[in-house]
């Protein structure tokens, strides 16, 4: 395997790890809110979170590019903060991926929170646990399968993205060139052997991830 | 340590209204009894703080947990109470011990009344501590839930139909433990139920609820023997007497005595001197003006008619009797009442066809 291939694999894993961790941090409160709220905005927020499921990555990438570009609000903010511009950088890729993979993390966690129901939280309250305490000692442990699914899906989905990377990150070796883009490059250059290696690797990886998801994810335990 | 519980709640939802103002004893078991939809569970949830009545007041003696007139509402996790729900609701991610320690660990007072071992023994679950909740039977789960609630050192225990979700066999398995709690705990228990037999067995104080309102509230027998509430118990009307075991006789009968006289029941294994609760249904009591000789009925006591009232069926009347201070109810046909000339003050004999031992 060429060093550029290895660099792409390494970059992809780094991106997916960072994005998954960020999504667990961001997605958990969003999922909790969506699972518990009776607010009229629940539908709106839920729809926004789910948008990347149906939107072509190029559309999402296009808007992000505009927003983070030199004339976009985020671009102007990052420039005024002395951070430069986000497109065609690794952080820019991270931000784009967070949006793109959000529903894959939020929805399983939200479903898991919803499946817990009201009762265990009430029981915890009558046993002196504050809402914050209840969240960590009851809701999170009971929603563990949801967190597991969310993390696996978020990671795998980030590894597999292509369109949005091209839109927002371009094709800069060791900075934004992830495996999916590298495969595209190999095919363009008619380097089928390398393309085979990477594609085969991706295929195997995806299969193993899904197998793990369907095999080891325990059936959700019911409140005894 | 005698105090009173004041509970005043007003809930007004589209489909449901609750309007209660209760003063309850600070010890013993108070049963909230009523049909489904009577508001008993809502009342209990309001006491726990799981539901906030817009107009509410709830205090245990001096300790006020809710007083909406000055905007005070102590959230449930800051109330020293224990709740046992209809389903045991054990945390599946924790062992039995982990469940029991959940509240105990979070209880601030170092003076937790009981140790985990003591409570586990009291409820007969000391050999289950390392199991997972999924490995327990329904009855065991409910006992763990009770233990878990008690270990958080509650000042009051609220139980919402704790036996409604278990079958009869489990129910009979748990009831003795509840009776033990009743005897050995100093804290008041509020017990929501729609099962007359549980109420008769456990309650000291009885609150009847109907359509969100209090119909009656008082000492168990005072409420049970009220004949102006014919719909409340219908066919289950009757009283509870407490009688002590005096003698196990040779022909497999046990003689019990209560202030009104002696009653015989099938031989039981309780030791002499033990006090048992017995339930006597109004439908099992018949009346005679003179002592009956040629009768198979063993249990006859002298009684004086206090009052009579119509019952749920037009052909019958409910007669309230006084048996040396103890109330007794008899359900007889209106025709018999007229033939015998039943009227307040009349002295007669009450024949008790059946006595149900409750303990």
HADDOCK unambig.tbl for C-alpha pairs under 7 A between the chains (distance, minus, plus):
assign (segid A and resid 120 and name CA) (segid B and resid 89 and name CA) 6.56 0.50 0.50
assign (segid A and resid 125 and name CA) (segid B and resid 76 and name CA) 5.77 0.50 0.50
assign (segid A and resid 125 and name CA) (segid B and resid 77 and name CA) 4.60 0.50 0.50
assign (segid A and resid 126 and name CA) (segid B and resid 76 and name CA) 5.70 0.50 0.50
assign (segid A and resid 126 and name CA) (segid B and resid 77 and name CA) 5.45 0.50 0.50
assign (segid A and resid 126 and name CA) (segid B and resid 81 and name CA) 6.77 0.50 0.50
assign (segid A and resid 126 and name CA) (segid B and resid 82 and name CA) 6.14 0.50 0.50
assign (segid A and resid 126 and name CA) (segid B and resid 83 and name CA) 6.32 0.50 0.50
assign (segid A and resid 127 and name CA) (segid B and resid 77 and name CA) 6.49 0.50 0.50
assign (segid A and resid 127 and name CA) (segid B and resid 82 and name CA) 6.97 0.50 0.50
assign (segid A and resid 127 and name CA) (segid B and resid 102 and name CA) 6.93 0.50 0.50
assign (segid A and resid 127 and name CA) (segid B and resid 103 and name CA) 4.38 0.50 0.50
assign (segid A and resid 127 and name CA) (segid B and resid 149 and name CA) 6.87 0.50 0.50
assign (segid A and resid 127 and name CA) (segid B and resid 152 and name CA) 6.38 0.50 0.50
assign (segid A and resid 128 and name CA) (segid B and resid 77 and name CA) 3.99 0.50 0.50
assign (segid A and resid 128 and name CA) (segid B and resid 78 and name CA) 6.11 0.50 0.50
assign (segid A and resid 128 and name CA) (segid B and resid 103 and name CA) 6.09 0.50 0.50
assign (segid A and resid 128 and name CA) (segid B and resid 106 and name CA) 5.82 0.50 0.50
assign (segid A and resid 128 and name CA) (segid B and resid 107 and name CA) 6.71 0.50 0.50
assign (segid A and resid 129 and name CA) (segid B and resid 77 and name CA) 5.57 0.50 0.50
assign (segid A and resid 129 and name CA) (segid B and resid 106 and name CA) 6.76 0.50 0.50
assign (segid A and resid 130 and name CA) (segid B and resid 77 and name CA) 5.82 0.50 0.50
assign (segid A and resid 141 and name CA) (segid B and resid 93 and name CA) 6.88 0.50 0.50
assign (segid A and resid 142 and name CA) (segid B and resid 93 and name CA) 6.72 0.50 0.50
assign (segid A and resid 221 and name CA) (segid B and resid 92 and name CA) 6.95 0.50 0.50
assign (segid A and resid 223 and name CA) (segid B and resid 89 and name CA) 5.86 0.50 0.50
assign (segid A and resid 223 and name CA) (segid B and resid 90 and name CA) 6.35 0.50 0.50
assign (segid A and resid 223 and name CA) (segid B and resid 91 and name CA) 6.21 0.50 0.50
assign (segid A and resid 223 and name CA) (segid B and resid 92 and name CA) 5.56 0.50 0.50
assign (segid A and resid 224 and name CA) (segid B and resid 88 and name CA) 6.86 0.50 0.50
assign (segid A and resid 224 and name CA) (segid B and resid 89 and name CA) 5.55 0.50 0.50
assign (segid A and resid 224 and name CA) (segid B and resid 90 and name CA) 5.27 0.50 0.50
assign (segid A and resid 224 and name CA) (segid B and resid 91 and name CA) 6.79 0.50 0.50
assign (segid A and resid 224 and name CA) (segid B and resid 92 and name CA) 5.88 0.50 0.50
assign (segid A and resid 224 and name CA) (segid B and resid 133 and name CA) 5.96 0.50 0.50
assign (segid A and resid 224 and name CA) (segid B and resid 134 and name CA) 6.02 0.50 0.50
